[in-house]
Amino acid sequence: MIQTIRKAWAIPELRKKIIFTLLILLIFRIGNAITVPYVDVQLLETYLDQMGGTILGLYNVMSGGAFAQATVFALSIQPYINSSIIIQLLTVAIPPLERLAKEGGEEGRKKIQSITRYTTVGIAILQAVGYYFMMRNYDLLATGADGIWPALVIIVTFIAGSSFVMWMGEQVTEFGIGNGISIILFAGILSRVPSMVSSLYTGVVNWANGTEAADNVLVLNPALLVLLIVGILALFVFVVFISDAERRIPVQYAKRQVGRKMYGGQSSHLPMKVNMSGVLPIIFAQSIASLPVTIWTFIGIPQEGTISRTIYDAIDTQSFIYMVVYFIMIIGFSYFYSTIQFNPVEIANNLKKQGGFIPGFRPGKPTVDFIKKVLNKITLFGAIYLGIVAICPLLLGKIVGSSYLGIGGTSVIIVVGVALETVKALEAQMLMRQYKGFLE
Protein backbone atom coordinates (compact mmCIF):
# COMPACT_ATOMS: atom_id res chain seq x y z
CA MET A 1 0.00 0.00 0.00
CA ILE A 2 2.76 2.46 0.96
CA GLN A 3 4.71 1.58 -2.19
CA THR A 4 1.61 2.19 -4.33
CA ILE A 5 1.11 5.64 -2.76
CA ARG A 6 4.78 6.51 -3.32
CA LYS A 7 4.57 5.53 -7.00
CA ALA A 8 1.35 7.50 -7.41
CA TRP A 9 2.91 10.57 -5.75
CA ALA A 10 5.70 10.50 -8.34
CA ILE A 11 3.14 10.99 -11.14
CA PRO A 12 2.17 14.70 -11.43
CA GLU A 13 -1.43 14.02 -12.48
CA LEU A 14 -2.08 11.65 -9.59
CA ARG A 15 -0.20 13.92 -7.19
CA LYS A 16 -2.70 16.70 -7.95
CA LYS A 17 -5.60 14.34 -7.27
CA ILE A 18 -4.07 13.22 -3.97
CA ILE A 19 -3.48 16.82 -2.88
CA PHE A 20 -7.05 17.75 -3.86
CA THR A 21 -8.40 14.83 -1.80
CA LEU A 22 -6.29 15.86 1.19
CA LEU A 23 -7.53 19.47 0.93
CA ILE A 24 -11.16 18.27 0.96
CA LEU A 25 -10.42 16.15 4.03
CA LEU A 26 -8.80 19.18 5.70
CA ILE A 27 -11.96 21.23 5.07
CA PHE A 28 -14.02 18.35 6.46
CA ARG A 29 -11.95 18.24 9.66
CA ILE A 30 -12.12 22.03 10.05
CA GLY A 31 -15.91 21.88 9.72
CA ASN A 32 -15.95 19.16 12.37
CA ALA A 33 -14.29 21.59 14.79
CA ILE A 34 -16.76 24.50 14.29
CA THR A 35 -19.64 24.12 16.74
CA VAL A 36 -23.16 25.30 16.07
CA PRO A 37 -24.29 28.22 18.29
CA TYR A 38 -26.92 27.95 21.04
CA VAL A 39 -25.80 24.42 22.10
CA ASP A 40 -24.25 23.43 25.44
CA VAL A 41 -21.54 21.14 24.07
CA GLN A 42 -20.40 19.78 27.45
CA LEU A 43 -23.90 18.66 28.43
CA LEU A 44 -24.40 17.16 24.97
CA GLU A 45 -21.14 15.17 25.14
CA THR A 46 -22.01 13.88 28.62
CA TYR A 47 -25.44 12.79 27.44
CA LEU A 48 -24.14 11.04 24.29
CA ASP A 49 -21.46 9.24 26.32
CA GLN A 50 -24.33 7.48 28.08
CA MET A 51 -25.80 6.60 24.66
CA GLY A 52 -22.55 5.12 23.33
CA GLY A 53 -24.02 1.73 22.46
CA THR A 54 -27.15 3.07 20.75
CA ILE A 55 -27.80 4.43 17.26
CA LEU A 56 -26.58 7.85 18.41
CA GLY A 57 -23.22 6.31 19.37
CA LEU A 58 -22.95 4.85 15.86
CA TYR A 59 -23.74 8.26 14.34
CA ASN A 60 -21.09 9.86 16.54
CA VAL A 61 -18.36 7.45 15.40
CA MET A 62 -19.36 7.76 11.73
CA SER A 63 -19.16 11.56 11.96
CA GLY A 64 -15.74 11.56 13.62
CA GLY A 65 -17.09 12.83 16.96
CA ALA A 66 -18.84 15.81 15.34
CA PHE A 67 -22.30 14.52 16.33
CA ALA A 68 -21.52 14.72 20.05
CA GLN A 69 -20.08 18.23 19.68
CA ALA A 70 -22.93 19.59 17.51
CA THR A 71 -20.56 20.94 14.87
CA VAL A 72 -21.43 22.23 11.40
CA PHE A 73 -20.88 18.73 9.97
CA ALA A 74 -22.64 16.92 12.84
CA LEU A 75 -24.89 14.92 10.49
CA SER A 76 -21.87 14.16 8.29
CA ILE A 77 -22.67 11.73 5.45
CA GLN A 78 -25.28 9.70 7.34
CA PRO A 79 -28.19 11.23 5.34
CA TYR A 80 -26.40 10.37 2.08
CA ILE A 81 -25.68 6.79 3.18
CA ASN A 82 -29.30 6.29 4.26
CA SER A 83 -30.51 7.83 1.02
CA SER A 84 -28.26 5.59 -1.10
CA ILE A 85 -29.49 2.47 0.71
CA ILE A 86 -33.15 3.50 0.32
CA ILE A 87 -32.78 4.24 -3.40
CA GLN A 88 -30.90 0.96 -3.91
CA LEU A 89 -33.73 -0.99 -2.27
CA LEU A 90 -36.39 0.95 -4.23
CA THR A 91 -34.51 0.23 -7.45
CA VAL A 92 -35.12 -3.46 -6.84
CA ALA A 93 -38.74 -3.00 -5.72
CA ILE A 94 -39.97 -0.39 -8.27
CA PRO A 95 -39.81 -1.51 -11.95
CA PRO A 96 -39.41 2.02 -13.49
CA LEU A 97 -36.37 2.68 -11.27
CA GLU A 98 -34.99 -0.76 -12.12
CA ARG A 99 -35.30 -0.07 -15.85
CA LEU A 100 -33.73 3.34 -15.36
CA ALA A 101 -30.74 1.77 -13.59
CA LYS A 102 -30.23 -1.11 -16.04
CA GLU A 103 -31.24 0.39 -19.39
CA GLY A 104 -30.87 4.12 -18.86
CA GLY A 105 -27.11 4.19 -19.37
CA GLU A 106 -25.24 7.35 -18.35
CA GLU A 107 -28.41 9.45 -18.45
CA GLY A 108 -30.20 6.99 -16.16
CA ARG A 109 -27.29 6.98 -13.72
CA LYS A 110 -27.43 10.78 -13.54
CA LYS A 111 -31.18 10.74 -12.86
CA ILE A 112 -30.78 8.20 -10.05
CA GLN A 113 -27.93 10.27 -8.62
CA SER A 114 -30.15 13.36 -8.71
CA ILE A 115 -32.95 11.47 -6.93
CA THR A 116 -30.42 10.35 -4.31
CA ARG A 117 -29.35 13.97 -3.72
CA TYR A 118 -32.91 15.19 -3.17
CA THR A 119 -33.59 12.25 -0.86
CA THR A 120 -30.42 13.11 1.06
CA VAL A 121 -31.63 16.66 1.68
CA GLY A 122 -35.03 15.34 2.81
CA ILE A 123 -33.44 12.90 5.28
CA ALA A 124 -31.08 15.65 6.49
CA ILE A 125 -34.10 17.86 7.24
CA LEU A 126 -35.74 15.08 9.28
CA GLN A 127 -32.54 14.27 11.19
CA ALA A 128 -31.74 17.95 11.86
CA VAL A 129 -35.24 18.62 13.21
CA GLY A 130 -35.13 15.45 15.33
CA TYR A 131 -31.66 16.31 16.67
CA TYR A 132 -32.79 19.81 17.65
CA PHE A 133 -35.90 18.57 19.50
CA MET A 134 -33.80 15.96 21.30
CA MET A 135 -31.44 18.68 22.54
CA ARG A 136 -34.34 20.93 23.52
CA ASN A 137 -36.28 18.20 25.34
CA TYR A 138 -33.22 17.14 27.37
CA ASP A 139 -32.13 20.73 28.19
CA LEU A 140 -28.94 20.47 26.15
CA LEU A 141 -29.27 23.95 24.65
CA ALA A 142 -27.54 27.02 25.98
CA THR A 143 -29.34 29.39 28.32
CA GLY A 144 -31.94 31.51 26.51
CA ALA A 145 -31.90 29.43 23.31
CA ASP A 146 -35.58 28.44 23.31
CA GLY A 147 -36.87 30.80 20.61
CA ILE A 148 -37.61 30.29 16.93
CA TRP A 149 -34.39 31.98 15.76
CA PRO A 150 -32.01 29.59 17.62
CA ALA A 151 -34.02 26.62 16.34
CA LEU A 152 -33.83 27.93 12.77
CA VAL A 153 -30.08 28.56 13.01
CA ILE A 154 -29.34 25.08 14.41
CA ILE A 155 -31.55 23.18 11.96
CA VAL A 156 -30.48 25.11 8.85
CA THR A 157 -26.79 24.80 9.81
CA PHE A 158 -27.10 21.02 10.19
CA ILE A 159 -28.88 20.70 6.83
CA ALA A 160 -26.38 22.95 5.04
CA GLY A 161 -23.45 21.09 6.60
CA SER A 162 -24.77 17.70 5.50
CA SER A 163 -25.42 18.96 1.96
CA PHE A 164 -21.93 20.48 1.79
CA VAL A 165 -20.35 17.19 2.92
CA MET A 166 -22.28 15.38 0.17
CA TRP A 167 -20.99 17.92 -2.37
CA MET A 168 -17.40 17.48 -1.14
CA GLY A 169 -17.71 13.72 -1.50
CA GLU A 170 -18.88 14.07 -5.09
CA GLN A 171 -15.97 16.43 -5.85
CA VAL A 172 -13.49 13.88 -4.50
CA THR A 173 -15.09 11.16 -6.64
CA GLU A 174 -14.78 13.33 -9.75
CA PHE A 175 -11.46 15.11 -9.23
CA GLY A 176 -9.74 13.12 -6.48
CA ILE A 177 -8.88 9.52 -5.65
CA GLY A 178 -11.44 6.79 -4.96
CA ASN A 179 -15.03 7.13 -3.81
CA GLY A 180 -15.43 10.50 -2.10
CA ILE A 181 -18.19 9.49 0.31
CA SER A 182 -16.18 6.47 1.44
CA ILE A 183 -13.04 8.61 1.86
CA ILE A 184 -14.89 11.10 4.09
CA LEU A 185 -16.39 8.26 6.12
CA PHE A 186 -12.90 6.77 6.42
CA ALA A 187 -11.47 10.07 7.68
CA GLY A 188 -14.25 10.50 10.25
CA ILE A 189 -13.82 7.02 11.70
CA LEU A 190 -10.03 7.27 11.68
CA SER A 191 -10.18 10.48 13.71
CA ARG A 192 -12.00 8.54 16.46
CA VAL A 193 -9.36 5.79 16.65
CA PRO A 194 -7.22 7.49 19.37
CA SER A 195 -10.20 7.94 21.71
CA MET A 196 -11.43 4.39 21.08
CA VAL A 197 -7.94 2.96 21.73
CA SER A 198 -7.70 5.06 24.89
CA SER A 199 -11.10 3.77 26.04
CA LEU A 200 -10.04 0.19 25.33
CA TYR A 201 -6.71 0.63 27.12
CA THR A 202 -8.28 2.24 30.19
CA GLY A 203 -10.99 -0.41 30.35
CA VAL A 204 -8.54 -3.29 30.06
CA VAL A 205 -6.26 -1.76 32.70
CA ASN A 206 -9.13 -1.28 35.13
CA TRP A 207 -10.38 -4.80 34.45
CA ALA A 208 -6.89 -6.27 34.94
CA ASN A 209 -6.35 -4.32 38.18
CA GLY A 210 -9.77 -5.24 39.53
CA THR A 211 -10.69 -1.63 40.31
CA GLU A 212 -10.08 1.75 38.81
CA ALA A 213 -6.48 2.76 39.46
CA ALA A 214 -5.99 5.52 41.98
CA ASP A 215 -4.59 8.92 40.98
CA ASN A 216 -5.19 7.99 37.31
CA VAL A 217 -2.07 5.83 37.32
CA LEU A 218 -2.71 3.04 34.85
CA VAL A 219 -0.57 -0.05 35.20
CA LEU A 220 -0.92 -2.92 32.75
CA ASN A 221 0.83 -6.24 32.68
CA PRO A 222 3.20 -6.30 29.63
CA ALA A 223 1.97 -9.78 28.66
CA LEU A 224 -1.64 -8.55 28.63
CA LEU A 225 -0.63 -5.51 26.57
CA VAL A 226 1.13 -7.71 24.00
CA LEU A 227 -1.91 -10.00 23.86
CA LEU A 228 -4.17 -6.99 23.28
CA ILE A 229 -2.00 -5.66 20.43
CA VAL A 230 -1.75 -9.09 18.82
CA GLY A 231 -5.53 -9.48 19.01
CA ILE A 232 -6.13 -6.12 17.31
CA LEU A 233 -3.60 -6.89 14.55
CA ALA A 234 -5.12 -10.35 14.05
CA LEU A 235 -8.55 -8.73 13.61
CA PHE A 236 -7.18 -6.40 10.92
CA VAL A 237 -5.44 -9.28 9.11
CA PHE A 238 -8.63 -11.35 9.25
CA VAL A 239 -10.72 -8.49 7.82
CA VAL A 240 -8.20 -7.82 5.02
CA PHE A 241 -8.08 -11.52 4.10
CA ILE A 242 -11.86 -11.89 3.91
CA SER A 243 -12.29 -8.56 2.08
CA ASP A 244 -10.16 -9.85 -0.82
CA ALA A 245 -11.43 -13.46 -0.68
CA GLU A 246 -13.64 -14.68 -3.50
CA ARG A 247 -15.03 -17.93 -4.90
CA ARG A 248 -14.23 -18.37 -8.59
CA ILE A 249 -16.61 -20.55 -10.58
CA PRO A 250 -14.94 -21.84 -13.79
CA VAL A 251 -16.69 -20.83 -17.03
CA GLN A 252 -16.01 -22.32 -20.45
CA TYR A 253 -17.04 -20.55 -23.66
CA ALA A 254 -18.06 -22.63 -26.67
CA LYS A 255 -16.35 -22.13 -30.01
CA ARG A 256 -18.37 -20.41 -32.70
CA GLN A 257 -17.53 -19.49 -36.28
CA VAL A 258 -18.29 -16.07 -37.69
CA GLY A 259 -17.40 -15.98 -41.36
CA ARG A 260 -13.96 -17.52 -41.69
CA LYS A 261 -12.89 -16.74 -38.14
CA MET A 262 -13.34 -18.90 -35.06
CA TYR A 263 -14.30 -17.18 -31.80
CA GLY A 264 -14.56 -18.45 -28.22
CA GLY A 265 -13.18 -21.60 -26.75
CA GLN A 266 -11.35 -19.82 -23.94
CA SER A 267 -11.76 -20.45 -20.22
CA SER A 268 -12.69 -17.82 -17.66
CA HIS A 269 -14.23 -17.64 -14.21
CA LEU A 270 -17.20 -16.09 -12.45
CA PRO A 271 -15.96 -14.27 -9.29
CA MET A 272 -18.18 -14.23 -6.21
CA LYS A 273 -16.88 -12.23 -3.24
CA VAL A 274 -17.15 -13.86 0.16
CA ASN A 275 -18.21 -10.61 1.83
CA MET A 276 -20.52 -9.50 -0.98
CA SER A 277 -22.70 -7.13 1.08
CA GLY A 278 -19.87 -5.25 2.82
CA VAL A 279 -20.67 -3.58 6.12
CA LEU A 280 -24.33 -2.82 5.37
CA PRO A 281 -25.76 -5.86 7.24
CA ILE A 282 -23.94 -4.75 10.41
CA ILE A 283 -25.18 -1.16 10.13
CA PHE A 284 -28.77 -2.21 9.49
CA ALA A 285 -28.75 -4.94 12.15
CA GLN A 286 -27.23 -2.63 14.75
CA SER A 287 -29.69 0.18 13.98
CA ILE A 288 -32.72 -2.10 14.33
CA ALA A 289 -31.44 -4.21 17.26
CA SER A 290 -30.55 -1.12 19.31
CA LEU A 291 -33.76 0.75 18.45
CA PRO A 292 -35.79 -0.47 21.50
CA VAL A 293 -33.03 0.57 23.92
CA THR A 294 -32.60 3.90 22.11
CA ILE A 295 -36.33 4.70 22.34
CA TRP A 296 -36.45 3.58 25.99
CA THR A 297 -33.45 5.76 26.80
CA PHE A 298 -35.19 8.76 25.22
CA ILE A 299 -38.31 8.10 27.30
CA GLY A 300 -36.27 7.64 30.46
CA ILE A 301 -34.14 4.85 31.95
CA PRO A 302 -36.19 2.90 34.56
CA GLN A 303 -35.18 2.99 38.20
CA GLU A 304 -33.15 0.23 39.81
CA GLY A 305 -35.07 -2.70 41.29
CA THR A 306 -38.14 -2.35 39.04
CA ILE A 307 -39.41 -4.89 36.50
CA SER A 308 -38.94 -2.32 33.75
CA ARG A 309 -35.27 -1.95 34.68
CA THR A 310 -34.84 -5.75 34.54
CA ILE A 311 -36.28 -5.81 31.02
CA TYR A 312 -34.14 -2.81 30.06
CA ASP A 313 -30.96 -4.51 31.29
CA ALA A 314 -31.95 -7.73 29.46
CA ILE A 315 -32.17 -5.96 26.07
CA ASP A 316 -29.35 -3.47 26.68
CA THR A 317 -26.69 -3.19 23.96
CA GLN A 318 -24.21 -5.00 26.21
CA SER A 319 -26.53 -7.89 27.13
CA PHE A 320 -26.23 -11.42 25.75
CA ILE A 321 -29.83 -11.34 24.44
CA TYR A 322 -28.94 -8.29 22.36
CA MET A 323 -25.81 -10.02 21.03
CA VAL A 324 -27.78 -13.11 19.97
CA VAL A 325 -30.46 -11.01 18.23
CA TYR A 326 -27.75 -8.84 16.67
CA PHE A 327 -25.91 -11.91 15.31
CA ILE A 328 -29.08 -13.45 13.85
CA MET A 329 -30.08 -10.15 12.20
CA ILE A 330 -26.62 -9.82 10.63
CA ILE A 331 -27.04 -13.25 9.02
CA GLY A 332 -30.54 -12.34 7.81
CA PHE A 333 -29.50 -9.02 6.27
CA SER A 334 -26.46 -10.67 4.65
CA TYR A 335 -28.74 -13.07 2.78
CA PHE A 336 -31.07 -10.20 1.91
CA TYR A 337 -28.32 -8.08 0.37
CA SER A 338 -26.69 -11.01 -1.46
CA THR A 339 -30.00 -11.76 -3.21
CA ILE A 340 -30.30 -8.10 -4.21
CA GLN A 341 -26.77 -7.76 -5.56
CA PHE A 342 -26.36 -11.19 -7.21
CA ASN A 343 -29.18 -12.63 -9.30
CA PRO A 344 -28.39 -16.28 -10.30
CA VAL A 345 -31.11 -16.34 -13.00
CA GLU A 346 -29.76 -13.20 -14.66
CA ILE A 347 -26.17 -14.49 -14.47
CA ALA A 348 -27.16 -17.84 -16.01
CA ASN A 349 -29.06 -16.10 -18.83
CA ASN A 350 -26.09 -13.83 -19.60
CA LEU A 351 -23.76 -16.83 -19.73
CA LYS A 352 -26.13 -18.61 -22.11
CA LYS A 353 -26.37 -15.57 -24.42
CA GLN A 354 -22.57 -15.28 -24.57
CA GLY A 355 -22.13 -18.97 -25.30
CA GLY A 356 -20.66 -19.73 -21.89
CA PHE A 357 -21.37 -22.60 -19.54
CA ILE A 358 -20.16 -24.01 -16.23
CA PRO A 359 -18.40 -27.37 -16.83
CA GLY A 360 -20.55 -30.24 -15.59
CA PHE A 361 -23.83 -28.26 -15.62
CA ARG A 362 -26.21 -27.73 -18.50
CA PRO A 363 -27.35 -24.17 -19.33
CA GLY A 364 -30.64 -23.11 -17.79
CA LYS A 365 -32.08 -24.38 -14.51
CA PRO A 366 -29.11 -26.67 -13.58
CA THR A 367 -26.75 -23.69 -13.86
CA VAL A 368 -29.11 -21.49 -11.82
CA ASP A 369 -29.41 -24.15 -9.09
CA PHE A 370 -25.62 -24.55 -8.90
CA ILE A 371 -25.01 -20.79 -8.65
CA LYS A 372 -27.70 -20.52 -5.94
CA LYS A 373 -26.07 -23.36 -3.99
CA VAL A 374 -22.64 -21.72 -4.16
CA LEU A 375 -24.15 -18.31 -3.31
CA ASN A 376 -25.88 -19.67 -0.20
CA LYS A 377 -22.67 -21.27 1.07
CA ILE A 378 -20.60 -18.15 0.47
CA THR A 379 -23.23 -15.89 2.01
CA LEU A 380 -23.40 -18.07 5.13
CA PHE A 381 -19.63 -17.93 5.55
CA GLY A 382 -19.57 -14.16 4.95
CA ALA A 383 -22.46 -13.61 7.37
CA ILE A 384 -20.74 -15.62 10.11
CA TYR A 385 -17.57 -13.60 9.48
CA LEU A 386 -19.48 -10.32 9.85
CA GLY A 387 -21.15 -11.62 13.00
CA ILE A 388 -17.82 -12.59 14.57
CA VAL A 389 -16.24 -9.22 13.75
CA ALA A 390 -19.28 -7.39 15.17
CA ILE A 391 -19.74 -9.52 18.30
CA CYS A 392 -16.09 -9.79 19.43
CA PRO A 393 -15.75 -6.04 20.24
CA LEU A 394 -19.12 -6.24 22.02
CA LEU A 395 -17.87 -9.06 24.23
CA LEU A 396 -14.63 -7.20 24.91
CA GLY A 397 -16.59 -4.02 25.69
CA LYS A 398 -18.79 -5.95 28.12
CA ILE A 399 -15.70 -7.31 29.88
CA VAL A 400 -13.84 -4.00 30.16
CA GLY A 401 -16.98 -1.85 30.50
CA SER A 402 -16.81 0.30 27.37
CA SER A 403 -19.95 0.77 25.26
CA TYR A 404 -18.11 2.46 22.36
CA LEU A 405 -16.22 -0.77 21.59
CA GLY A 406 -19.51 -2.27 20.44
CA ILE A 407 -19.13 -0.48 17.09
CA GLY A 408 -15.42 -1.21 16.81
CA GLY A 409 -16.01 -4.11 14.40
CA THR A 410 -18.04 -1.88 12.10
CA SER A 411 -15.28 0.71 12.10
CA VAL A 412 -12.57 -1.86 11.30
CA ILE A 413 -14.49 -3.26 8.31
CA ILE A 414 -15.18 0.23 6.91
CA VAL A 415 -11.61 1.46 7.39
CA VAL A 416 -10.04 -1.64 5.84
CA GLY A 417 -12.55 -1.74 2.97
CA VAL A 418 -12.06 1.93 2.05
CA ALA A 419 -8.26 1.63 2.27
CA LEU A 420 -8.25 -1.38 -0.08
CA GLU A 421 -10.65 0.35 -2.50
CA THR A 422 -8.53 3.50 -2.59
CA VAL A 423 -5.32 1.57 -3.27
CA LYS A 424 -7.05 -0.34 -6.09
CA ALA A 425 -8.27 2.97 -7.54
CA LEU A 426 -4.70 4.32 -7.48
CA GLU A 427 -3.38 1.17 -9.14
CA ALA A 428 -6.09 1.34 -11.83
CA GLN A 429 -5.26 4.97 -12.62
CA MET A 430 -1.54 4.20 -12.80
CA LEU A 431 -2.24 1.27 -15.13
CA MET A 432 -4.47 3.46 -17.30
CA ARG A 433 -1.69 6.05 -17.50
CA GLN A 434 0.78 3.39 -18.67
CA TYR A 435 -1.61 2.34 -21.45
CA LYS A 436 -2.06 5.98 -22.47
CA GLY A 437 1.69 6.45 -22.69
CA PHE A 438 2.01 3.27 -24.75
CA LEU A 439 -0.73 4.33 -27.17
CA GLU A 440 0.66 7.83 -27.53
N, C-alpha and C positions, 0 to 999 in steps of 0.2 A: 504493500500500500504506500509506504513512504517513498519507495523507489519510483512508483508510478507518478506520485505528486511532484517529485523532483524532475522527472522527465517532462511532465506537462508544464512546469514552471519555466523550463528552458525554451519553450515554444512561445513566441510573442503573442500570438492570437489567443492561446489558452491562458497565458498569464493575465491578459486583460480580463478574461472571463472570471478567473479566480479572484482577481482584485475586486471586480464588480460584485461578486458574490459576498466577499468579505465586507465590503462597504454596506451592503444591504443588511448583513447580520449585525454590523455595528449600529446602524440606525435602529434595528429591532431591539438591541440591548439598551440603547439610550431611551427608547420609548418605554421599555420595561422599568426604567428607573424614575420616570416622571409620574408622580401620583396625581390622581384626580382630586380636585378641591372638594371641601365639605365632607370628607370622610376621616374618621378617627382610625388611622392605620394600625395603631397598637392594639386597640380593642378588636379590630378585624382579624389581625394575625393571631391573637389569643383564641378567638372563637374558632377560626379555621384549623388551628392546631388540634382542637378537640374533634374536628371532623375529618381528621387525616385519612381514615379508612373508608370514607364515603365517596360519593360522586364528586363532591367539592374538592376533596383531596386529590383525586385524579385530575381534575381541571387545573388545580394549582401546579401540579408537576408538569403537565403538558404546556402550561404557559410560562414555565421557568420561574415560578414564584410570584409572577405579576398578579395573579388572581387574589392572593392573600394580601397584597399591598395596594390593591385597587388602583393600578397604574393605567396609563392611557391604553396599553395593549393588554388589559386584564383578560379580555375574552380570547385573545390570541387567535389561533386558527381553528378553534373548536367549532364555531359556526360553519366554517367551510368544510371541515371533515364530516360533520353531521349532514350537511347539505349534499356532499358527494355520495355518501352512503345512501341517503334517501333517494336521490336521482338514480343511482345504480340499481336499487331495488325496484323502483318504478319502471325503469327501462325493461326489466324482465316481466313485470306485471301488466304494463300498458302496451298493447300492440303498436300504436302510432310511434311511441318513443323507441320501441325496439326496432322498427323499420328505419327510423331516423338515424339510429346508432349504427345499424348494419349496412344500410343501403344509401345513406345520405352523403357518404364520403366526407370531404373536408368541410363542406357547407353544413352537413348534419352535425359534425363534431363541434363547429362553432356555435350552432344553435343550442346544443346540449350544454356547452360551456356557459353560454349566456343565461340559460335557465338556472344553472347551478349558482351563478353569481347572484341573481335575484333571490333565489332561495336562501343563500347565505345571509343577505341583508335582512330578510324576514326573520330568520332564526336569531340573528344578532339582536334584532329589536326585542324579541321575546326574552332572550337571555339577559339583556341589559335591564329591561323593566323588572324581571324577576329578581335580579341581583340587587337592584336599588331597593325594592320592597323588602327583601330579606334584611338588608342593612338597616332600613328604617324600623322594621318590626322588632329587631333585636338591639336597638339603640346603639348602633355602630357608626352613626353619623356624628359629625362635629356639632358642638353646641350652636343652636340657632339655625340649623340647616334643615328645617322642616317645611319650607315653603315650596312653591311651584318652581321658582328659578333654580334653586339647588338641584331639584329633581331633574329638571330639563338639562342642566349642565352635565350632570353625572351620566344620564342615559345617552345623550347625544355624543358625549366623549367616548363612551364605550362602543357605540355603534360605529363612529368614525374610525376609531382605533382598529376595530376588527376588519372593517372594509379596507383600511390602508395596509394592514398585514396581508390580506388576500391579494391586493395589488402588488405588493413587494414580492410575494411568492411567485406570481405570474411573470414578473420582470426577471426574476432569477431563472425561471424555466426557459424564458426566451433568450436572454442575453448572458446568462451565467452558466453554471455547471450543475447538472442533475435536475431533479424535480424540486422546484422552489419551495413548495409547501412542506415537503419532507425535510428539506434543509433547515427551514425555520423551526419545525418541530424538533429536529435533532439538536439545534442550538439551545432551545428552551429546556429540553430535558438535560442536556449536558451541563447547563449552568446550575442545575439542582444536585449534581453528583456530589460536590463537596459536603453539602449539608446532609445528604442521605448517608454518605460514608461516615460523617461525624456522628449521626444518630445511631448508626449500626455499631460503631466503635464504642460509644458511650454505653449503649445497651448491653453489649457483650461484656464490657468491663464490669458493669454493675451486676450482671448476672453471674459472672465468674467470681466476684468478690462476695456475693451473697446479699450485700446491701449497697446503697449508694455511697461511694467513697467520700470521706470527709474532706472539707477544704478544697473540693474539686480536684483532688489529686487522683488521677486515674492510673491504676497499675494493672497491667495485663501480663499474664504468663506468656513468655515468648513462643512456647509451643502452640498455645491457643491462637496467638496472632498469626503464626505461620499457617496453621490449619485454616484460619479465616481467609487469608489471602489466596491460598491454594484453591479453596472452595469457590471464591469469586472468579478466579481465572478459569477454573474448570467449567463454570457456568457459561462464560464467554466463549470458550472453545466449543462447547456443546452447541450453543446457539449458532455459531458460525458454520459448524459442520452440517447441521440440519438445514440451515438457510440455503446452502449450495447443493444439498442432496436432491437427487431426482431419480425417478424410475424411467428407464428408457425401453420402450416397447419396439422391437425390431419391425421394420416395414420394408417390404419388397415391392418394387414397381415392375409391372409386366412390360415386356418389349412390345413396341408397336411401330409400324412402318408408315411413314408419311412421305409419299413420293418414292424417291430412291434412298431415302435416309432412314435409319433405324434409331428410334428414341426409346428411352427407358432402360429397364434391366438393372438399374443400380439399386443398392441397398441404402436405407436410411433408418431413422428411428423417430419415435414419437415421445418427446420428453414430457414427463409428468412430475412436477415438483412435489416433494414430500410435504412441505408446509405451503400449500397452495393458497390458503386464505390469509396468510400473514398474521398480523396482530389483531385483526378485526374481531375474531371470536372472543378474545380476552376482553377487549374494550366493551363489546356488547354484553357479554356475560357479567362483567363486573358492574356495569351500569344498572342492569336489571336486578342482579342478586343483592346489591347494596341499596336498592331503592326503598325497601321497607324501613331499614334502619335510618336512612336519610330523612324520610318523611317523619318518622317517629322522633328523630332528633330535633327537627324543626318545630314539631308540636310541643315537645318538652320531654326530657329524659325522666322516666319514672323514678320514684324514691326507692331507696334501699329497703329490702324486706317485703315489698309488695309482689303480687302475682305478675303484674305488668312488668316489673323490673326483671323478674325471672325469665319471662318470655323475651324481653329485650336483650338480655345477656345471652340467651340461647341462639338468637339470630344475629348477634353482633358480628361485625366484619372480622373479628378474631376468634370466633367460635368454630367448633368442628362441624356443626350443622351447616354453617355458611360455606365452609370449605368444600364439603361434599356437594352441596347444591351448585356452587361455583364451578367445580370440576365437571359435573354432569352437563351444565349449560355450555361450557366450553366445547365439549364433545358434540353437543347438539348443533351449536352454531357453526362448528367446523364442517359438519356434513351439509348444513344448509348452504354455506358459501361455496363449497366444492361443487355442489349441483348447479349453482348459478354460474360459476366461472367455467366449468368444463362439462359440455354436453356430449355424452358418448354417441348419441344418435347422429348429431351433426358432424362429429369427427369421422364416424364410419361412412357417412354419405360423401364427405369430402374425399376420403381415401378412395372410395369406389369411383368417383368422377375422375380422379387423377390416375386411375389405373393402378392404385396401390392396394396391398393387402397384407395382413399379418400372417406370417408363415404358420400353417397348422390350423387356420380358421378361415372359413368361407366368408366372402363379403355378405353384408346384411346383418341379420339378427345374431348369428354366432359371433361376429366381430363386436357388435354392440354389447352382448352379454360378457364377453371377455374383458372389454374396456371397463365396464361397470364393476366387474369383480376386482380388477386391479385398482380401480379408483377407490372402492370401499376399503380395501386393505391399506392403501397409502393414506387415505383420510383418517382412518383409525389410528395409525401410527403417528401422523402429524398432530391429531387431536390430543393423544396421550402426551406427546412432547410438549404441546402448549400448556396442558394441565399441570405437568410437572414443573415447568418453568414458572407458572403463575402461583402454584401452591407452595413451593419451597420457600420463597421469601415470606409468605404468610406464616408458615410454621416457624421460621426464624424470628419473625417479628413478634409472634406470640410468646416465644421463649424469652427474648430479650426485652419485650415490652415496648415495641415501636410500631405504631400503626402505619407510618409512611412506607415501611418496607413491604407492605402488602402490594404495592404497585411497582416494586422493584423489577419483577419479572417482565412486566409490560415495557418498562423503560429500556431494559437490556435488549429485548427483541427489536424495538424501534431503532435504538441507536445502532446496533449491529446491522440491521437491514438497510438503513439509510447510508451508512458508511460503505457497505458493499455495493449498493446501487450507484453511489457517487463515483467510486473507483472504476466501476464498469463503464460509466458514462465518459469518464476521462479517457479510458483505454479505447473506447469506440471512436471518440473524436480524434485521438492520436492516429488510430488506424485509418480513419477517413482522410486525414491530412496526408498520410503516406501515399494513399491511392491517388489523391489529387496531384501530388508532386510527380508521381510516376506518369500520370496521364498528360500532365503539362510538359 
